[in-house]
Amino acid sequence: MDNQKFSYPKFKANLFYGNRADGSGGAMHLDDSLADLENNIFAYNRAKKQGGGFGGTHGWYHALNNTVAYNEAGQDGGGMHLVNIKNPFLRPPKLRNNLFAFNKPDQVLIEENYIDAAYNTMHPGGFKGGYYNNATAPMFLDDSRMLEFTAARQDAAAYTTELSIAEPLKPDSLLGRIARVGDFWTMIRGNTAGTVRVWGLLPATAGTAIEIVQTFHLSSDSRAINGGVYPDFAPTDIDGEPRYPPTVDIGADEYHKVSPLKR
């Protein structure tokens, strides 16, 4: 995704998984943009140059409560790369309550360092500049799964592929989950006790196991819980669940002890 020339896009509660870019910005490149990024997850994206998760040139955007994890850049800015210049007529760019974790080769690179960055988690490595940023491990809920399948039947008309799974499943327990088979990324349309139906036509050479990737919900002992700042926070999380100021969580997910998982 590419946004240019003083656009004003708003991205809220989106999942950006498994995208690739030959240049910069694996999932998104914001050039001369005043974008608002709130409660999004950028995961497993890759850029050959800079900004594995997302990046921008002269970007005056506000990023609140995003989770940016396991992205990779060929040069630098594994999670985010930003080249910025001071403009007295535009709002300063702001990073608040964002969670950058396990990106390669680094978490965030900001050139010219004109940005208001505070109360973000950047692990490992931290962030040079800003204030009240930390480098502690975020600790996500381990809800990923690997399922072997014995057959794959394509339905070109419906643009789906049905996988036969040996392991018994609770019907529709995987509905809406992000998954991948090798380099093929997809979303689960639904499942029965013995089948999983995914969006897209799975290539025959993709593999024989489907990985249900993690949702990036916070674990009960996550250090991101109550690590955010008020008033710069998204009022609800990516699942539409409320946040409770003044102690809000860092990242797209707000931990709720008794709530069911919605992703």
Buried (B, 14 or more C-beta within 10 A) or exposed (E): BEBEEEEEBEBBBBBBBBBEBEBBBBBBBBBBBBBBBBBBBBBBBBBBBBBBBBBBBBBBBBBBBBBBBBBBBBBBBBBBBBBBEEEEEEEEBBBBBBBBBBBBBBBBBBBEEBBBBBBBBBBEBBBEEBEEBBBBEBBBBEBEBEBEBEEBEBEEEEEBBBBEBEEEBEEEEBEEBBBBBBEBBBBBBBBEEBBBBBBBBBBEEBBEEBBBBBBBBBBEEBBBBEBBBBEBBBEBBBBEEEBEEEEBBBBBBBBBEEEEEEB
